[in-house]
């Protein structure tokens, strides 16, 4: 059923004589449906996060149940042809990148946050399901890329994009030792992507928006999801151990930078360089 929906979303069109306001409403509806479809893994995974009780299910701890649920969702999407092998590669790589960051952040010398519950599938204090929270971001981007037929105009030189992505990732580790350079990196990304725009197709006509705006918007929704997850006790920051409080808004900037890195990974693994305008 969803595969048929994908086919329809990729081939749908509107009558040329459709009045402007009606076309706007129709395109807006298709935009919403495509966004919801791109968030399929995100929605199913976070539904599991909200529905699995803290005590777990069938004698299994909550974190282990969430790992099984995430693997099952990913396997089902691949089996149902809702995700390609290339898209799965991007998701798996981001899972590994996210797990490495998690292992560092919860280590005894850092303790930026913690996973308080027991699990059989904890490695270095990190439950293996946690990587899927990062993979969910990658899943959304790869799905949106296909459904909206994304194309990038005035992409910066590829080596610069890769370099800034690596520096962003490194800063998540090194700021504990040599200072936080996120705002310098944000300024560099701002300059690098200032002319870059993303062309997308909600229905049958191309629209475009600044790529930087997309980074910021995705970062904002991840920040909202983080607030929900910490409220549900999936993980906790040190200031939330006594009583829950909202995640500081500064984390929005961190997530937006992480989206820049994710975008670079997806762009590389999907082999879309031929469809990117890279200035000579």
ZAMARGU-4260 file (C-alpha; in steps of 0.2 Angstrom, whole numbers, plus 5000, padded with zeros to 4 digits):
<rodrens>
0) 5000/5000/5000 | 5014/5012/5005 | 5024/5007/4989 | 5008/5012/4979 | 5007/5029/4988
5) 5026/5032/4984 | 5022/5029/4966 | 5008/5041/4966 | 5017/5054/4975 | 5032/5053/4963
10) 5020/5054/4948 | 5005/5065/4953 | 5001/5081/4944 | 4988/5095/4943 | 4978/5102/4929
15) 4987/5117/4921 | 4971/5127/4922 | 4969/5125/4941 | 4967/5142/4949 | 4982/5149/4959
20) 4974/5147/4977 | 4968/5129/4973 | 4985/5124/4966 | 4993/5132/4982 | 4981/5121/4993
25) 4984/5106/4983 | 5003/5108/4983 | 5003/5111/5002 | 4993/5095/5005 | 5005/5085/4994
30) 5020/5093/5003 | 5012/5088/5020 | 5009/5070/5014 | 5027/5069/5007 | 5034/5076/5023
35) 5024/5063/5034 | 5029/5049/5022 | 5048/5054/5024 | 5046/5054/5043 | 5039/5036/5042
40) 5054/5028/5052 | 5055/5043/5063 | 5036/5042/5068 | 5036/5023/5070 | 5052/5023/5080
45) 5047/5037/5092 | 5029/5029/5094 | 5039/5014/5101 | 5049/5026/5112 | 5032/5033/5119
50) 5022/5017/5120 | 5035/5004/5127 | 5033/5005/5146 | 5048/5009/5157 | 5047/4992/5164
55) 5049/4984/5147 | 5039/4970/5139 | 5039/4951/5140 | 5053/4951/5153 | 5064/4962/5141
60) 5071/4979/5147 | 5064/4994/5138 | 5080/4998/5129 | 5081/4980/5122 | 5063/4981/5116
65) 5067/4997/5108 | 5082/4990/5099 | 5071/4975/5092 | 5058/4987/5087 | 5070/4998/5077
70) 5078/4984/5068 | 5060/4977/5064 | 5055/4994/5057 | 5070/4995/5047 | 5069/4978/5040
75) 5051/4980/5036 | 5054/4996/5026 | 5068/4987/5016 | 5057/4972/5013 | 5042/4983/5008
80) 5053/4992/4996 | 5050/5008/5005 | 5069/5010/5007 | 5083/5006/4995 | 5099/4997/4999
85) 5109/5013/4996 | 5097/5023/5008 | 5100/5009/5021 | 5119/5012/5019 | 5117/5030/5024
90) 5106/5026/5038 | 5118/5012/5045 | 5133/5024/5043 | 5124/5038/5053 | 5119/5025/5066
95) 5138/5021/5069 | 5143/5039/5069 | 5129/5042/5082 | 5134/5027/5093 | 5152/5033/5093
100) 5147/5050/5099 | 5135/5043/5112 | 5149/5031/5119 | 5160/5046/5121 | 5147/5057/5129
105) 5142/5045/5142 | 5159/5039/5147 | 5165/5042/5165 | 5176/5056/5161 | 5163/5066/5151
110) 5146/5061/5158 | 5136/5074/5147 | 5121/5063/5149 | 5116/5045/5154 | 5105/5031/5151
115) 5099/5026/5168 | 5090/5010/5165 | 5097/4992/5163 | 5098/4984/5146 | 5107/4968/5140
120) 5112/4977/5124 | 5122/4991/5132 | 5139/4993/5126 | 5151/5006/5135 | 5136/5012/5144
125) 5126/5015/5129 | 5111/5005/5123 | 5112/5000/5105 | 5095/5007/5101 | 5102/5024/5103
130) 5111/5025/5087 | 5094/5023/5078 | 5089/5040/5085 | 5103/5048/5075 | 5099/5036/5060
135) 5081/5043/5061 | 5088/5059/5055 | 5097/5051/5041 | 5082/5041/5036 | 5071/5057/5035
140) 5084/5065/5024 | 5086/5051/5012 | 5067/5048/5011 | 5064/5067/5008 | 5077/5067/4995
145) 5069/5054/4984 | 5051/5059/4987 | 5054/5078/4984 | 5066/5074/4970 | 5079/5086/4978
150) 5092/5095/4968 | 5105/5107/4975 | 5110/5123/4966 | 5127/5131/4970 | 5133/5118/4981
155) 5150/5123/4988 | 5166/5113/4982 | 5164/5096/4988 | 5180/5095/4998 | 5175/5110/5008
160) 5158/5103/5012 | 5167/5087/5018 | 5180/5097/5028 | 5167/5107/5038 | 5156/5091/5041
165) 5172/5083/5049 | 5176/5098/5059 | 5158/5099/5066 | 5159/5081/5071 | 5176/5083/5079
170) 5170/5098/5089 | 5157/5087/5098 | 5172/5078/5105 | 5186/5091/5107 | 5176/5105/5115
175) 5178/5096/5131 | 5196/5098/5130 | 5201/5113/5119 | 5185/5124/5119 | 5169/5125/5110
180) 5170/5131/5092 | 5153/5128/5086 | 5149/5146/5083 | 5165/5148/5072 | 5159/5132/5063
185) 5142/5139/5061 | 5149/5155/5054 | 5159/5145/5042 | 5144/5134/5037 | 5134/5150/5034
190) 5147/5157/5022 | 5149/5140/5014 | 5131/5137/5010 | 5125/5156/5008 | 5122/5154/4990
195) 5116/5136/4991 | 5097/5132/4988 | 5087/5116/4988 | 5075/5113/4973 | 5061/5102/4978
200) 5045/5096/4970 | 5029/5096/4981 | 5018/5091/4966 | 5023/5094/4948 | 5032/5111/4949
205) 5049/5115/4956 | 5050/5126/4971 | 5066/5131/4980 | 5072/5137/4997 | 5089/5141/5005
210) 5097/5126/5011 | 5103/5134/5027 | 5084/5137/5031 | 5081/5118/5029 | 5096/5114/5041
215) 5089/5126/5054 | 5071/5119/5053 | 5076/5101/5054 | 5087/5105/5069 | 5072/5113/5077
220) 5061/5098/5076 | 5075/5087/5082 | 5077/5098/5097 | 5058/5096/5100 | 5060/5077/5099
225) 5074/5078/5111 | 5063/5087/5124 | 5050/5073/5122 | 5063/5059/5124 | 5071/5067/5140
230) 5053/5070/5147 | 5050/5051/5144 | 5066/5047/5153 | 5074/5038/5138 | 5090/5048/5143
235) 5093/5062/5155 | 5105/5077/5156 | 5113/5080/5173 | 5102/5095/5176 | 5087/5083/5173
240) 5091/5070/5186 | 5081/5077/5200 | 5066/5084/5190 | 5064/5086/5171 | 5067/5103/5163
245) 5067/5108/5145 | 5083/5105/5135 | 5092/5122/5133 | 5088/5130/5117 | 5107/5131/5113
250) 5105/5113/5109 | 5095/5118/5093 | 5111/5125/5086 | 5120/5109/5090 | 5107/5099/5081
255) 5107/5111/5066 | 5126/5108/5064 | 5123/5089/5065 | 5111/5091/5051 | 5124/5099/5040
260) 5135/5084/5044 | 5121/5072/5040 | 5117/5080/5024 | 5135/5078/5018 | 5135/5060/5022
265) 5118/5057/5013 | 5124/5067/4998 | 5140/5057/4997 | 5132/5039/4999 | 5118/5043/4987
270) 5131/5048/4973 | 5122/5063/4968 | 5137/5074/4963 | 5131/5074/4945 | 5115/5082/4950
275) 5124/5096/4961 | 5130/5112/4953 | 5148/5113/4959 | 5157/5129/4954 | 5173/5126/4945
</rodrens>
